[in-house]
Amino acid sequence: MERLEAAMAKARATRDEGQQAGLASDALADGQSGRARFTRPSLAGSDKDHISGSSRGDWSSLPVIDIQPRQAKARRINAVMGAASASHYDMLRSRVLRQMTENNWTRLAVTSPRAKSGKSTISLNLALSLARSGDQRIILMDFDLRHPTLATLLGIKHAPEIAGLFHPGVFFKDYAGRHGSNLAICTNRTPVRNSAELLQGRSAKDLLDRIQDEWQPDIMIFDTPPMLGVDDNLGFFAHIDCALIVAGAGSDTIAQIDRCDQEVAALTNVLGTVLNKCRYPDKSTGFDNAYY
């Protein structure tokens, strides 16, 4: 993990030296890396007036998503069990929450360099850990439209087709379920053929604004496609505040992680990088039974 952090820091420093002169004058400097920070446009007045006419969402009306202990163990949904098994996700939760609160961010995308890095598992566990704190309302959405995974992790056999949610006049409550009193999860049943067009279109922005206005979550988390090889995130990341990169130990190379970091940094604020599937934990952290 230390070698990964050192390599990423060196690569960022090299890029920042070359890009420093080209930073926009109104950009906010990232204190760690020196990269420009992005500010998501606020809801336009006319759009907000239009959306605010909708009724407020009733969280208690959402169907319950039950996660059994055996299922949680088999699917590595450790955050639902709490205690020692969730300690690593709780640490991630604290760091994510601190940065998002300091910057007044509410929308977080979770991505990875390539497939099978474990980003969906991280997304779900992070959402569960945030919700377990009790004072946050969290919405988690499966926006990896090419390869939806959250329904499988949760054992939901009859998940809706999320593409329908992008149409005007469709209700979020008909596509989401609830775990506990403060976590809403929107899963997807089948891959979407026109995923890039859907995520990059105006309907995606309208959907997010509509959900945020009606359901008023404190944090929205989006499980999004990998960065390398597909263009789904290129337009969608304009509608979020920051992104968390999940890298698979032994599957994603330093070069791939660095390229992913560059591409994400060109689109939105990079919250950080999580090394997942690490078989050789760093004992210096005090958590030497880590999964990620």
Residue frames relative to the residue before (quaternion, step in Angstrom):
aa qw qx qy qz dx dy dz
M 1.0000 0.0000 0.0000 0.0000 0.00 0.00 0.00
E 0.6474 0.5218 -0.3233 0.4517 3.58 0.99 -0.84
R 0.6382 0.5236 -0.3289 0.4587 3.59 1.04 -0.78
L 0.6292 0.5264 -0.3298 0.4671 3.58 1.04 -0.79
E 0.6711 0.4987 -0.3045 0.4563 3.59 0.86 -0.94
A 0.6592 0.5104 -0.3126 0.4553 3.58 0.97 -0.86
A 0.6617 0.5060 -0.3038 0.4624 3.57 0.98 -0.87
M 0.6591 0.5003 -0.3089 0.4690 3.58 0.97 -0.85
A 0.6492 0.5182 -0.3218 0.4544 3.59 0.96 -0.84
K 0.6513 0.5134 -0.3130 0.4629 3.57 0.99 -0.84
A 0.6641 0.5034 -0.3053 0.4609 3.58 0.94 -0.90
R 0.6553 0.5083 -0.3148 0.4617 3.59 0.98 -0.82
A 0.6477 0.5256 -0.3222 0.4476 3.56 0.97 -0.87
T 0.6439 0.5210 -0.3159 0.4628 3.56 1.01 -0.82
R 0.6676 0.4903 -0.3005 0.4728 3.58 0.94 -0.89
D 0.6645 0.5297 -0.3115 0.4252 3.56 0.92 -0.91
E 0.6178 0.5484 -0.3473 0.4439 3.59 1.05 -0.72
G 0.7111 0.4566 -0.2561 0.4693 3.55 1.02 -0.83
Q 0.7355 0.4287 -0.2256 0.4736 3.56 1.16 -0.61
Q 0.4358 0.7495 -0.4388 0.2362 3.58 1.24 -0.33
A 0.6822 0.4980 -0.2965 0.4458 3.57 0.94 -0.86
G 0.7218 0.4650 -0.2531 0.4457 3.57 1.14 -0.53
L 0.4216 0.7135 -0.4756 0.2948 3.59 1.20 0.10
A 0.5185 -0.6364 0.4714 0.3224 3.57 -1.01 0.79
S 0.5696 -0.6436 0.3969 0.3223 3.56 -1.02 0.83
D 0.7275 0.4161 -0.2507 0.4846 3.58 1.10 -0.55
A 0.4529 0.6868 -0.4575 0.3374 3.58 1.24 0.20
L 0.3485 -0.7064 0.5730 0.2263 3.55 -1.18 0.63
A 0.3987 -0.7402 0.4880 0.2346 3.59 -0.71 1.01
D 0.4135 -0.6680 0.5660 0.2498 3.53 -1.08 0.84
G 0.4673 -0.7255 0.4308 0.2640 3.57 -0.66 1.08
Q 0.6996 0.4658 -0.2832 0.4619 3.61 1.07 -0.63
S 0.8378 0.2384 -0.0870 0.4834 3.55 0.67 -1.05
G 0.4521 -0.6945 0.4539 0.3277 3.60 1.17 -0.38
R 0.4913 0.6641 -0.4388 0.3536 3.59 1.25 0.04
A 0.5781 -0.5890 0.4309 0.3650 3.54 -1.16 0.57
R 0.3117 -0.7217 0.5827 0.2060 3.53 -1.15 0.64
F 0.3411 -0.7330 0.5596 0.1823 3.52 -1.15 0.75
T 0.1822 -0.7514 0.6232 0.1179 3.53 -1.15 0.66
R 0.3521 -0.7410 0.5338 0.2049 3.55 -0.64 1.15
P 0.5100 -0.6469 0.4617 0.3290 3.61 -0.88 0.87
S 0.4326 -0.6901 0.5130 0.2711 3.56 -0.93 0.86
L 0.6657 -0.5049 0.3660 0.4097 3.52 -1.27 0.39
A 0.4423 -0.7104 0.4806 0.2622 3.57 -0.64 1.11
G 0.6412 -0.5788 0.3472 0.3651 3.54 -1.07 0.76
S 0.6940 0.4720 -0.2906 0.4595 3.58 0.82 -0.95
D 0.6480 0.5064 -0.3211 0.4697 3.57 1.01 -0.82
K 0.6572 0.5220 -0.3165 0.4421 3.57 0.95 -0.91
D 0.6385 0.5226 -0.3322 0.4569 3.57 0.97 -0.81
H 0.6602 0.5114 -0.3079 0.4558 3.54 1.02 -0.83
I 0.7037 0.4734 -0.2734 0.4539 3.56 0.88 -0.97
S 0.6430 0.5663 -0.3305 0.3958 3.58 1.00 -0.80
G 0.5412 0.6252 -0.4048 0.3903 3.57 1.22 -0.15
S 0.5678 0.6008 -0.3871 0.4084 3.58 1.24 -0.31
S 0.5478 -0.6080 0.4576 0.3478 3.57 -1.23 0.44
R 0.5596 -0.6049 0.4478 0.3471 3.57 -1.19 0.53
G 0.4935 -0.6813 0.4601 0.2838 3.54 -1.02 0.85
D 0.2978 -0.7389 0.5831 0.1593 3.56 -1.05 0.86
W 0.3258 -0.7853 0.4942 0.1814 3.58 -0.21 1.27
S 0.6515 0.5380 -0.3229 0.4264 3.59 0.99 -0.76
S 0.6284 0.5580 -0.3379 0.4237 3.60 1.20 -0.38
L 0.5459 0.6265 -0.4031 0.3834 3.60 1.21 -0.30
P 0.5311 -0.6302 0.4526 0.3404 3.62 -1.01 0.74
V 0.4971 -0.6904 0.4524 0.2677 3.56 -1.02 0.85
I 0.1925 -0.7308 0.6446 0.1159 3.55 -1.10 0.85
D 0.1362 -0.8137 0.5639 0.0372 3.55 -0.44 1.24
I 0.1302 -0.7817 0.6071 0.0580 3.59 -0.89 0.95
Q 0.2578 -0.7921 0.5398 0.1212 3.55 -0.45 1.25
P 0.6312 -0.5698 0.3694 0.3748 3.63 -1.08 0.68
R 0.6568 0.5049 -0.3238 0.4570 3.60 0.93 -0.82
Q 0.6469 0.5086 -0.3046 0.4796 3.56 1.02 -0.84
A 0.6447 0.5276 -0.3209 0.4505 3.58 0.95 -0.86
K 0.6659 0.4980 -0.3042 0.4649 3.58 0.95 -0.84
A 0.6778 0.5013 -0.2949 0.4498 3.58 0.91 -0.90
R 0.7555 0.3760 -0.1930 0.5005 3.59 1.03 -0.78
R 0.4435 -0.7118 0.4320 0.3319 3.60 1.29 0.13
I 0.3447 0.7056 -0.5337 0.3138 3.56 0.99 0.86
N 0.0292 -0.8744 0.4842 -0.0119 3.55 0.68 1.17
A 0.6243 0.5904 -0.3468 0.3762 3.58 1.02 -0.74
V 0.6106 0.5688 -0.3636 0.4140 3.59 1.12 -0.50
M 0.6813 0.5066 -0.2843 0.4454 3.58 1.17 -0.57
G 0.3508 -0.7621 0.4812 0.2543 3.57 1.19 -0.40
A 0.7134 0.4691 -0.3303 0.4024 3.55 -1.34 -0.39
A 0.8437 -0.1987 0.1221 0.4835 3.58 -1.19 -0.60
S 0.6394 0.5583 -0.3346 0.4094 3.58 1.00 -0.77
A 0.7322 0.4053 -0.2223 0.5001 3.58 1.19 -0.51
S 0.3904 0.7769 -0.4487 0.2066 3.59 1.26 -0.10
H 0.6669 0.5094 -0.3145 0.4436 3.58 0.99 -0.78
Y 0.6611 0.4772 -0.3027 0.4936 3.56 1.06 -0.73
D 0.6168 0.5360 -0.3502 0.4579 3.58 1.09 -0.62
M 0.6283 0.5126 -0.3349 0.4799 3.58 1.08 -0.69
L 0.6357 0.5099 -0.3199 0.4833 3.57 1.00 -0.83
R 0.6196 0.5555 -0.3306 0.4453 3.58 0.99 -0.87
S 0.6774 0.5087 -0.2994 0.4390 3.57 0.83 -0.98
R 0.6808 0.4846 -0.2912 0.4657 3.56 0.96 -0.86
V 0.6423 0.5120 -0.3160 0.4747 3.56 1.01 -0.83
L 0.6790 0.5034 -0.2932 0.4467 3.56 0.85 -0.98
R 0.6410 0.5314 -0.3320 0.4433 3.58 0.97 -0.81
Q 0.6983 0.4675 -0.2831 0.4623 3.58 0.84 -0.95
M 0.6700 0.4962 -0.3097 0.4571 3.56 0.95 -0.84
T 0.6469 0.5136 -0.3196 0.4643 3.58 1.02 -0.74
E 0.6541 0.5290 -0.3112 0.4422 3.57 0.94 -0.92
N 0.7653 0.3631 -0.1806 0.5000 3.57 1.04 -0.78
N 0.4151 -0.7234 0.4533 0.3145 3.57 1.33 0.04
W 0.3484 0.7283 -0.5014 0.3110 3.56 1.02 0.90
T 0.1340 -0.8103 0.5672 0.0611 3.58 -1.07 0.72
R 0.7500 0.3571 -0.1990 0.5200 3.61 1.19 -0.40
L 0.0378 -0.8154 0.5752 -0.0525 3.54 -0.64 1.23
A 0.1794 -0.7529 0.6245 0.1046 3.57 -0.92 0.95
V 0.1779 -0.7457 0.6305 0.1215 3.57 -1.13 0.70
T 0.0529 0.8059 -0.5822 0.0939 3.56 -0.65 1.13
S 0.2130 -0.7569 0.6041 0.1296 3.58 -1.32 -0.06
P 0.6282 -0.5189 0.3866 0.4321 3.60 -1.18 0.22
R 0.8023 -0.0080 0.0568 0.5942 3.57 0.83 -1.05
A 0.6843 -0.4660 0.3580 0.4317 3.56 -1.33 0.00
K 0.8143 0.3072 -0.2278 0.4367 3.53 -1.38 0.35
S 0.3973 0.6937 -0.4982 0.3359 3.56 1.05 0.78
G 0.5350 -0.6478 0.3889 0.3780 3.57 1.28 -0.25
K 0.3198 0.7884 -0.4821 0.2093 3.59 1.22 0.35
S 0.6324 0.5341 -0.3482 0.4400 3.60 1.02 -0.67
T 0.6362 0.5144 -0.3162 0.4804 3.57 1.05 -0.79
I 0.6434 0.5062 -0.3139 0.4808 3.58 1.00 -0.83
S 0.6352 0.5442 -0.3280 0.4391 3.61 0.93 -0.90
L 0.6932 0.4812 -0.2752 0.4606 3.56 0.85 -1.02
N 0.6810 0.4872 -0.2952 0.4601 3.58 0.87 -0.91
L 0.6323 0.5231 -0.3328 0.4646 3.57 1.02 -0.75
A 0.6535 0.5110 -0.3099 0.4645 3.59 0.95 -0.88
L 0.6592 0.5056 -0.3031 0.4669 3.59 0.97 -0.86
S 0.6569 0.5081 -0.3093 0.4632 3.57 0.98 -0.83
L 0.6436 0.5124 -0.3166 0.4722 3.58 0.98 -0.83
A 0.6756 0.4942 -0.2950 0.4607 3.57 0.94 -0.89
R 0.6322 0.5586 -0.3290 0.4243 3.58 1.06 -0.75
S 0.5569 0.6026 -0.3958 0.4124 3.59 1.19 -0.39
G 0.4621 -0.7622 0.3627 0.2721 3.56 1.31 -0.30
D 0.7709 0.3605 -0.1955 0.4873 3.59 1.06 -0.60
Q 0.6487 0.4667 -0.3227 0.5071 3.58 1.24 0.39
R 0.2485 -0.7216 0.6215 0.1771 3.55 -1.11 0.72
I 0.0989 -0.8303 0.5478 -0.0250 3.54 -0.58 1.23
I 0.0874 -0.7513 0.6500 0.0735 3.55 -1.12 0.75
L 0.1018 -0.7771 0.6206 0.0241 3.57 -0.88 1.05
M 0.0356 -0.8185 0.5729 -0.0237 3.58 -0.77 1.06
D 0.3679 -0.7171 0.5520 0.2138 3.56 -1.00 0.88
F 0.0484 0.8169 -0.5683 0.0856 3.56 -0.15 1.32
D 0.4380 0.5978 -0.5185 0.4265 3.57 1.16 0.57
L 0.1166 -0.8757 0.4660 0.0494 3.51 0.52 1.27
R 0.6270 0.5365 -0.3448 0.4474 3.60 1.17 -0.44
H 0.8074 0.0788 -0.0018 0.5848 3.57 1.08 -0.73
P 0.0675 -0.8338 0.5475 0.0229 3.61 0.40 1.18
T 0.1138 -0.8371 0.5351 -0.0023 3.57 -0.87 1.00
L 0.5768 0.6429 -0.3842 0.3262 3.60 1.03 -0.70
A 0.6251 0.5425 -0.3483 0.4401 3.61 0.98 -0.75
T 0.6486 0.5088 -0.3107 0.4731 3.59 1.02 -0.80
L 0.6481 0.5216 -0.3198 0.4535 3.58 0.91 -0.89
L 0.7399 0.4121 -0.2129 0.4872 3.56 1.01 -0.85
G 0.4485 -0.7125 0.4369 0.3166 3.58 1.27 -0.11
I 0.3893 0.7100 -0.4897 0.3234 3.58 1.14 0.62
K 0.2354 -0.8257 0.5020 0.1037 3.58 -0.38 1.22
H 0.7845 0.2678 -0.1414 0.5412 3.59 1.07 -0.59
A 0.0923 0.8130 -0.5628 0.1171 3.55 0.72 1.09
P 0.5120 -0.6394 0.4685 0.3310 3.62 -1.08 0.58
E 0.4867 -0.6064 0.5227 0.3495 3.56 -1.30 0.18
I 0.3793 -0.7983 0.4258 0.1939 3.52 -0.25 1.34
A 0.5119 0.6570 -0.4247 0.3549 3.61 1.16 -0.42
G 0.6240 0.5647 -0.3373 0.4219 3.57 1.08 -0.67
L 0.5943 0.6014 -0.3548 0.3990 3.57 1.17 -0.56
F 0.6201 0.5702 -0.3354 0.4217 3.58 1.20 -0.49
H 0.5838 0.5864 -0.3750 0.4180 3.60 1.22 -0.23
P 0.5411 -0.6187 0.4526 0.3458 3.62 -1.02 0.72
G 0.7880 0.3378 -0.2395 0.4557 3.55 -1.12 0.64
V 0.5795 0.5564 -0.3809 0.4577 3.59 1.29 0.04
F 0.3563 -0.7761 0.4918 0.1701 3.58 -0.95 0.90
F 0.5368 -0.6428 0.4585 0.2974 3.55 -0.98 0.96
K 0.6324 0.5713 -0.3337 0.4028 3.59 1.00 -0.81
D 0.6509 0.5135 -0.3152 0.4619 3.59 1.19 -0.45
Y 0.7277 0.4021 -0.2223 0.5093 3.58 1.28 -0.18
A 0.7209 0.4390 -0.2268 0.4859 3.60 1.23 -0.26
G 0.2044 -0.7326 0.6322 0.1478 3.50 -1.37 0.36
R 0.3607 -0.7410 0.5343 0.1880 3.55 -1.29 0.23
H 0.0994 -0.7451 0.6551 0.0765 3.55 -1.07 0.84
G 0.7861 0.0687 -0.1068 0.6050 3.54 -0.47 1.19
S 0.6781 -0.5053 0.3525 0.4008 3.55 -1.20 -0.42
N 0.8061 0.3090 -0.1181 0.4907 3.59 1.19 -0.40
L 0.6532 0.4403 -0.3473 0.5088 3.61 1.15 0.50
A 0.0799 -0.7759 0.6256 0.0160 3.56 -0.67 1.16
I 0.1051 -0.8042 0.5849 0.0120 3.57 -0.88 1.01
C 0.1297 -0.7805 0.6101 0.0419 3.54 -0.83 1.06
T 0.0973 -0.8205 0.5632 0.0105 3.58 -0.43 1.24
N 0.2918 -0.7423 0.5794 0.1679 3.55 -1.32 0.08
R 0.4143 -0.7483 0.4727 0.2122 3.55 -0.97 0.88
T 0.8351 0.0865 0.0150 0.5430 3.57 0.75 -1.03
P 0.6029 -0.5521 0.4219 0.3921 3.61 -1.17 0.48
V 0.3362 -0.7311 0.5650 0.1822 3.55 -1.18 0.70
R 0.4494 -0.7324 0.4428 0.2560 3.58 -0.67 1.08
N 0.7782 0.2875 -0.1542 0.5365 3.59 0.87 -0.91
S 0.0652 0.8672 -0.4915 0.0460 3.56 0.99 0.88
A 0.6636 0.5104 -0.3193 0.4440 3.61 0.88 -0.90
E 0.6679 0.5008 -0.3018 0.4605 3.57 0.89 -0.93
L 0.6565 0.5224 -0.3105 0.4469 3.57 1.02 -0.82
L 0.7125 0.4568 -0.2604 0.4646 3.59 0.88 -0.94
Q 0.7152 0.4490 -0.2525 0.4724 3.57 1.09 -0.66
G 0.5867 0.6187 -0.3557 0.3826 3.58 1.24 -0.30
R 0.6894 -0.4762 0.3627 0.4080 3.54 -1.34 0.23
S 0.5897 0.6026 -0.3701 0.3899 3.58 1.10 -0.64
A 0.6100 0.5515 -0.3572 0.4429 3.62 1.11 -0.62
K 0.6546 0.4995 -0.3067 0.4775 3.58 0.94 -0.88
D 0.6608 0.5099 -0.3101 0.4552 3.57 0.90 -0.93
L 0.6355 0.5385 -0.3247 0.4481 3.58 1.02 -0.83
L 0.6830 0.4883 -0.2904 0.4591 3.58 0.84 -0.97
D 0.6549 0.5030 -0.3108 0.4706 3.58 0.96 -0.85
R 0.6520 0.5231 -0.3148 0.4496 3.57 0.98 -0.84
I 0.6677 0.4936 -0.2989 0.4704 3.58 0.93 -0.91
Q 0.6705 0.5057 -0.3086 0.4467 3.56 0.90 -0.92
D 0.6769 0.4893 -0.2990 0.4615 3.58 0.96 -0.79
E 0.7267 0.4475 -0.2530 0.4557 3.58 0.90 -0.90
W 0.7962 0.3196 -0.1495 0.4914 3.59 0.86 -0.98
Q 0.2362 -0.8446 0.4600 0.1387 3.57 1.32 -0.18
P 0.1331 0.7971 -0.5760 0.1231 3.62 0.63 1.05
D 0.4942 -0.6243 0.5066 0.3305 3.55 -1.23 0.44
I 0.7919 0.0295 0.0079 0.6099 3.56 1.08 -0.78
M 0.1418 -0.7477 0.6428 0.0878 3.55 -1.08 0.84
I 0.1194 -0.7876 0.6035 0.0340 3.58 -0.85 1.05
F 0.1178 -0.7986 0.5894 0.0314 3.55 -0.88 1.00
D 0.2637 -0.7211 0.6211 0.1571 3.55 -0.80 1.07
T 0.0411 -0.8506 0.5226 -0.0413 3.58 -0.19 1.30
P 0.6619 -0.5213 0.3518 0.4079 3.62 -1.22 0.32
P 0.6218 -0.5002 0.4283 0.4240 3.59 -1.27 0.23
M 0.5499 -0.6504 0.4256 0.3057 3.57 -1.15 0.62
L 0.7433 0.4330 -0.2331 0.4535 3.58 0.90 -0.90
G 0.8073 0.3052 -0.2231 0.4531 3.56 -0.81 0.98
V 0.7730 0.1922 -0.1403 0.5880 3.61 1.20 -0.36
D 0.3839 -0.7536 0.4975 0.1927 3.57 -1.18 0.58
D 0.2974 0.8095 -0.4739 0.1780 3.59 1.26 0.19
N 0.7346 0.4638 -0.2416 0.4323 3.58 0.92 -0.91
L 0.4892 0.7199 -0.4182 0.2601 3.58 1.18 -0.46
G 0.7565 0.3236 -0.1947 0.5339 3.58 0.94 -0.80
F 0.6309 0.5784 -0.3375 0.3917 3.57 1.05 -0.76
F 0.6440 0.5588 -0.3358 0.4004 3.60 0.97 -0.78
A 0.5285 0.6074 -0.4194 0.4193 3.60 1.23 -0.15
H 0.7009 0.4701 -0.2538 0.4726 3.59 1.22 -0.47
I 0.6654 0.4496 -0.3133 0.5069 3.61 1.25 0.12
D 0.5230 -0.6518 0.4569 0.3048 3.57 -1.30 0.17
C 0.8068 -0.0596 0.0955 0.5799 3.58 1.01 -0.76
A 0.2331 -0.7708 0.5791 0.1269 3.55 -1.30 0.31
L 0.2430 -0.7314 0.6228 0.1342 3.53 -1.18 0.76
I 0.2440 -0.7778 0.5671 0.1184 3.58 -0.80 1.05
V 0.1425 -0.7711 0.6166 0.0699 3.58 -0.90 0.97
A 0.0959 -0.8010 0.5908 0.0119 3.57 -0.64 1.17
G 0.3460 -0.7457 0.5367 0.1903 3.55 -0.96 0.89
A 0.3854 -0.7199 0.5260 0.2375 3.59 -0.65 1.09
G 0.8112 0.2314 -0.1911 0.5019 3.56 -0.82 1.01
S 0.7356 0.3636 -0.2334 0.5217 3.59 1.23 -0.21
D 0.7414 0.2966 -0.1901 0.5712 3.59 1.07 -0.68
T 0.3400 -0.7518 0.5314 0.1921 3.57 -0.79 1.02
I 0.6664 -0.4780 0.3789 0.4289 3.56 -1.29 0.29
A 0.6440 0.5291 -0.3215 0.4494 3.58 0.98 -0.85
Q 0.6677 0.4911 -0.3016 0.4712 3.60 0.96 -0.83
I 0.6448 0.5118 -0.3196 0.4692 3.58 1.00 -0.81
D 0.6584 0.5083 -0.3076 0.4620 3.57 0.97 -0.86
R 0.6494 0.5035 -0.3198 0.4717 3.58 0.97 -0.82
C 0.6289 0.5255 -0.3260 0.4712 3.58 1.01 -0.82
D 0.6429 0.5282 -0.3096 0.4603 3.57 0.96 -0.90
Q 0.6472 0.5183 -0.3148 0.4620 3.58 0.98 -0.85
E 0.6916 0.4871 -0.2874 0.4492 3.57 0.85 -0.98
V 0.6494 0.4986 -0.3206 0.4764 3.58 0.99 -0.78
A 0.6642 0.5246 -0.3010 0.4394 3.58 0.95 -0.92
A 0.6331 0.5244 -0.3310 0.4634 3.58 1.18 -0.48
L 0.7367 0.4258 -0.2121 0.4807 3.58 1.25 -0.39
T 0.8034 -0.0513 0.0835 0.5873 3.57 1.02 -0.78
N 0.6636 -0.4841 0.3775 0.4275 3.58 -1.30 -0.10
V 0.3183 -0.7364 0.5659 0.1901 3.59 -0.90 0.93
L 0.3039 -0.7766 0.5273 0.1628 3.56 -0.50 1.20
G 0.7143 -0.3605 0.2596 0.5407 3.58 1.07 -0.74
T 0.3830 -0.6918 0.5606 0.2458 3.54 -1.38 -0.06
V 0.1849 -0.7693 0.6059 0.0830 3.56 -0.92 0.98
L 0.2563 -0.7426 0.5983 0.1579 3.58 -0.88 0.96
N 0.1266 -0.8213 0.5562 0.0121 3.56 -0.45 1.26
K 0.8174 0.2609 -0.1985 0.4737 3.57 -1.30 0.44
C 0.3227 0.7598 -0.5020 0.2581 3.57 1.07 0.69
R 0.2519 -0.8022 0.5282 0.1186 3.59 -0.58 1.16
Y 0.7345 0.3411 -0.2059 0.5493 3.56 1.23 -0.31
P 0.1554 -0.8458 0.5046 0.0763 3.59 0.31 1.26
D 0.4692 -0.6586 0.5250 0.2656 3.50 -1.26 0.59
K 0.3163 -0.7890 0.4969 0.1747 3.59 -0.35 1.23
S 0.5525 0.6290 -0.3971 0.3761 3.58 1.17 -0.38
T 0.6146 0.5548 -0.3500 0.4381 3.58 1.21 -0.39
G 0.4732 -0.6619 0.4509 0.3670 3.56 1.20 -0.48
F 0.6999 0.3715 -0.2509 0.5560 3.58 1.30 -0.04
D 0.0641 0.8479 -0.5225 0.0624 3.57 0.18 1.22
N 0.6077 0.4728 -0.4084 0.4903 3.58 1.14 0.63
A 0.2387 0.8357 -0.4698 0.1549 3.55 1.24 0.55
Y 0.3715 -0.6904 0.5706 0.2445 3.54 -1.20 0.63
Y 0.7814 0.2374 -0.1462 0.5583 3.58 0.97 -0.76
